[in-house]
Amino acid sequence: MTSKTTNPETTGDGNSLDRRILLKGAGAAAGGLALGSGAITGFPLVWAQNVKDVVLRQFGTGISAQPAIMDKAQKDLGFRVEMAGLDSNAIIQRAITQPDSYDIADIEFWIAKKVFVAGNMQPIDTAKIKLYDKIVPLFTTGKLTSDSKVAQGTPPHTVGYMAGPTSRAFAKEQTKWATILPLLYNADTLGVRPDLFKHGDVMSWADMLSADAKGKAAIVNIPNIGIMDVAMVLESAGLATYVDKGNMTTDEMDKTFDHLGKFKRDGQFRAFWQTFQESVNLMAAGETVIQSMFSEAITAVRVQGVPCRAQPMKEGYRAWGSGLGLSANLKGLPLDCAYEYLNWCLDGWVGARLGRQGYYSAILETTKANMTADEWGYWYEGKPAAGDILSPTGQKIDAAGGKRDGGSFSERMGHLACWNAVMDNDRYLLRKWNEFVSA
């Protein structure tokens, strides 16, 4: 079976449960379970009658803020989820300063380290998440396998739990109170135009500083992410060493920005991009040939018919993970609906849709059940595609015989060098970064 002929995105729901049908029939279920329990076996009639008026406001990364996901959620659940996508800096500001403006925050784990201490979000009771024990261990232990090494930076498990339902302190080990529910993640690297920047199968982060890249390199202008790319570049080039590049000292930061300033003055960089579309435009136009780049941006370049590659680096990947958190203002029926929505997001349909953009799902087995064998083989197992690989909207991403950049899930997520990070000297980093970019 190939994605060219069978795509659950357009031909059906795969193995996803149609909750709308379930909810309509809920009145016939005697002794329905408590709302917000995370169960999917039936609800009291009052649920189906009342949820139609519920609207949950979600803001966040923008990756999952898709009209198709909003429409599918309303169809299956009976209530509406309104989504707004923002950049990382705007997400942090809104989460901290506008707590009344949202019900659900779609945020990265490093952002959780900044916003949870403000007290505007409530921990998630994992007992109400029916598949929580199926979540990949990267989010609970920091390791893909028992013998994996925990990468530097801010691994999700270090900011993934609170000590109690009213605590503002992160727990040092797993508890039943999660900060955010893991949803998706990826192993990011540098994007490359293979037709304009010649290289072998495996490159080094140091190639960002090569003569061939001069004037055609770019870095993401999000301090907590960009600094990790910069550290990978400088460390691999032998220009800097870090005790922990995910938690630099001020002296290490000073030396890092000294190098950056020199390369900027020498014209190494074409741009410091901040938005998804900026990164797409730079690469598609050939104004850059190597740059910080996210998975969906690489896909957006490819569907234009322009070669673009998520280049594996011998030193490893920079990883990130994101998920859904609950506003402290949520209570009553809206809170019950929010828990049903969190469970729905892990049922597999969302994971499969985002998987067709190159993202990994927090629960592998439900996502696999909602993808074709060819899609799963291409995106997760590193196998050559049997047929054309399509985006969620049906656009061709790769042809038959093509393989995912970097190989399988275990090859990519098992080769992490660092996670996006919030450092102890975060305020100093932000000041130095803004000075560097504006200079």
N, C-alpha and C positions, 0 to 999 in steps of 0.2 A: 504494500500500500504506500502511496506517495502523497505528499502534500499537494502535488499538482492536480490530483484527481479527487482527493478527499481532504477537506479542511473543516474541522469542527467549528471554526469561526463563522463559516457561511452555510454549512449544511446541517447544523444542529448543535446540540449542547454536549455532545460526547457522552460522558458518564455523569455529567453534572446534574444534581438534583434540582428540579423545578419547584422552588419553594412557593411560588405563587399558587400552584395547584394544591400543594400541601396546606397552605394557609387557608385557602378557600374551603377545604374539607375539614378544617380543624374543629369546627363545631360538632362534628360527628364523633370526635375522639373523647370518650368519657374520661374524666379525671386527668385532663391535660396537665403537662408539667409546668413548673413555675417559669415565668418569663425571665429571660436573661440567663437561663441555666445552661445555654449552649446546646441543649438537646434539639433534635430535629424530628421528633416522632409525633408531634401534635401540640396544639395550643388551644386554650380556651377560646370560645367564640368571640369574646370581647376583644381579643387581640386582632383578629381579622377585621372587626368593625372599626377599631380605633386607629390602627397604624396608618391608614390611608392619609391621615392628616399630619403625620410626623414628617418633618424635613430635617435631616442631619446635614450640617454645614461642615464640609471638609476642605482644608487647605493644605498645601505642602509641595512636595518635590515636583509635581507636574507629570511625573512618569505615569502614575496611575489615574491622573485627572483626565480621563478620556470619556467622551460622550457615550461610546459603546458600553463602557463599564457602568456608567450612571444608569443607562437605559436597562441594562441587564439586571442590575441590582433592584431597580424599581419593579421590574417584571417578576422577579423571583421572590422578593421580600414584601412587596406591597406598600412600602414607604419610599420616600425619595432621599437620595443623597446628592447634594449639590457640591461640586468640586471646583476649586480654584488652584491653579499652579503658580508658584512663586519661585524666585531664586533663593539661594541659601540665606543670604543676608536678610532678605525680607521675611523669610520664615522665622528666623530667630527673633526679629523685632516684633512681629505680630504675636508670636507665641507668648512673649514676655509682657508686652505692653497692651495687648488687646484681647484679654481672656474672654470677653463677652462676645467676641466676633466669630467664634468657632465652637464646634462640638467635637470634631475629630481632627487631629493633627497628623499629617503624613510626613514624618520627619526621619532624618538619618540619625543613627545612634550617637554620632559625635555631637549633633545638635542637642540631643537629649541631655548631654552633660551640661549644656548651658541653660536650658530652659526649665528643667525639673526642679532645680533649687528655688525657682521663683514661686513655687506652690500653685501654679495655675493649671496643673494637670493632675489627675488622680491615677494611682496605679491600677493595673488590670488584674482582676482576680483570675488567675490561670485555671482555677477549678471550673470556670464557666467557658473555657475554650476546649471543645470536645477533642481536638486533635493535637493538643499542645505537646504531648509526649512524642509526636512524630516530627517535630521541628528539628532541622539539621543541627548537630551539636556545635557548629561554629557559633551559634547564638547563645548556647547554654554553658559551654566549657571553653570556647575559643579555639577548639581543635576539630579538624575535619575527621581525623582518626585518633585513636588513643595515643599513638606515637608521634603525632604531629607536633610541631613547635608553634607556640602562640606568637603571632606576628606583633611587631611593634606598633605604636600608635594608640588608638582608642578602640580595642576590640569590643564588639557589642556586649559580650558577657560582663565586662567590667562596669558597664552603666545600664545593664539590663534589668536590674532588680532593686526594689526598695525593701527596707527592713520591715515595714508594716504599711497598712492602708493610709496612714496619715503622715508617714515619715517623709522628710526631705533629704534624707541621706541615702546614698547608694549602698546596697548590701554587698559584702565582700564575697558572698557565695549565693547560689540560686535559692530563691524563696518562692512562695506562691504569688507574690506581688510583683508583676512585671511592669517596667516603665512603658515600653511600647511592644506591641505584638509584631514579631518579625514577619515581613511580607516578601521582600525581594532584596537581592544583593548581586554583586558582580566583582570580577577581578579586572580592574581597569589598568590601562597601560598607555602608551603613546599611539596616537593615530598617525598613519603614514600613507602618503600617496605613492604606491609602488611603481607607478609609471614615471614618476618624476624624481624619486629618491631611491636609488638602487641599493639593494642590501641582500643579505642572505636570509635564510629561514629564521634565524635568531639574531637579534641585535642587542646592543647595550643601551641603557638609559643615557650613557655618555654621548651617543650619536646625536643627541639634541645640540651638542656644542661643536659638531663637525663643520668643516669648511663648506661642505655641500649644503648644509642647512642654514648658512649665514643669511640673515635677512628673511628667512622663510620658516622660522620656528616660532611657536607661540605657546604661552602658558595660561592656564585658567586663572582668572582674576577673582578667585575666592580664596582668601588667605589660608584657611585651615586645610584646604585641599591642595592649592598651588604650592604651599611650602613643602608638602610631602613629595610632590613631583620634583621640585627643585633639589631637595635633599637626596633623592634617588639619583638624580643627574650628577650632582657634585660628588657624591660618595663613589659612584661607579667610575667617575673620571679621575679619582684620586686627589681631588681638590679639597675635600673636607672629610672629617671623621666625626662620628657622633656616638656618644655612649648609648643614647636612645633617640633616634631621629624623630620619634613620635612625641618626645618631651624634652626639647632642647633647652639648654641653659641659655642665659642672655649672651654669654660670650660666644657660644656656638651660633646663635642667631646673628650676632654682629658679623662674624666671619662669613656666614652664608650670604648676607646682604652685601658685603663688600665684593664678593665674587659676582653676585647678580648685577650690581651696579656697573662693574667693569664690562660684563658681557652686553649690558644694555647700551652703554656708551659706544661700544665697538660695533653696534648694529646687528647683533646676533638675532634679536627678536623682531618679528614683524608686528606682533600684537599681544595684548593681554586681554583675552576675551572673557566675558562674563555670562553671556546667554547662550543657550543651545543654538539658536539661529546664527549667531555670530560665528561659532565654531564650524557650523555647516557651510556657511558662505565662504569663509576663508579657505577651507579645504577643497570645496567644489570648484572654486575659481582658480585654484592653484597658487593662491597668494601665500599659502603655507604648504610645506611638504611633510612636516613633522610637528606634532603639537599634542598638548594635553587634549584628550578627547574621550567622550563618554559613548557608551554602546549605541544609544538611540541616535546619536549624531552620525556615527559611522554608517548606520543603516540608512539614514536620511540622505547621505551622500551617495550611497550605492544605488538606491532606487532611482537616482537621477542618471544612472548609467556611467557614473564616474568611479574609477577604481579607488578603493579606500580600505585600509587594513588595520585591524586592532593588533598591533605588532607585539608578539611575545618577546620579552626581554630576559636575558640570561640571569639577571639579578632577581627576578621575580616581579610580582604584580603589586599594585596599590589597591587595596580592597575597600569596599564600602557596603553598608547594609542599612536598610530603612524599614519602617513599619508604621503602624497606626497607634496613636495614643489618644486617650480620652480627656476631654476638658474636665476640670474640677467642678464646673457648673452643671454637668450632666447628672440627672437624677430621674427617678420615676420611669414612665413609659419610654421617653427618649433614650434613657440609659439602657433599658432592656433592648430596644431596637438596635442600639449601637453594638451590644454584644452579639446580637444575631447577625449584624453586618460583618463584624470581625470574623465570626465563624464562617460565614458565606465566602469571605475573601480567601479562606484556606481550603475551600471545597474542591478547587482545581481549575475552574473555568478562568478565573483571573490569572492564576499562575501560568496557564497555558497561553493565554493571550499575551501576557508580558514576556513569556518565554519565546514567542515568535519575534520579539524585538531583541533577543539576546540576553535577557535577564534570567537569573536563577530564582526558583521558588523556595520558600521556607519549608514546604512539605513536598517532597519529591514524588511520592506515590500518587497523590491526587492529581498532580500536574501531569504525570505520565499517562494517567487514565483519560485525560482530556486532550492529548496530542496523538497524532498518527505515529505509527512505528517509525516512519521515515523522519518525521520532525524530531522525535525524541532521539533517534540515532544521530542526527545532525547536531542538534543543540547541546545535548547532554553527554553523548557517548563518543563524540569525535569521529563518527563514521562518515564516509563519503555519502552524499545525498543520492538517493535512487531516482528522484525526480526534482523538478524545480522547487526551491525553498521560497515560500511566500511570506510577506509581512502580514500582520493582522488584517490589513485592508486589501490583501490580494496582490500586492506589488511584488515583483520578482526581486529577491535578495541575492540568491545564488542559484547556479544551474546544476543540473544533474552531474554528479562526480565531484562537486565542490565539497570542501571540508571547513568546519568552523576554525577561525583563527585561534591558535593556541591549543586546539585539541579538545579533549574531554573535560567534563566537570571536575573530575579528580585531578587531572593534570593542571588545570587552571587554578581552582580553589585550594589545591594542595601545594601551591607554589607561591605563597604570599610573603611579601617582604614587610609590608606595613598596612595599617588601616588609616583612613582619614582620621585626623586627631584634633583634640582640644588639649593644649599644653598647659602646664601650671602657669607659665608666663604668657598666657594668651593675650592679655592687654598689651604687653610689650610687643608681641608678634604683630598684632593689628596695627599698632602705630608704625612700626618699621615697614610693614608691607605697604601701607598707604603712602608713606614717604617715598618708597621705592617706585611705586607705580606712577605717582604724580611728578616725580623729579624729571 
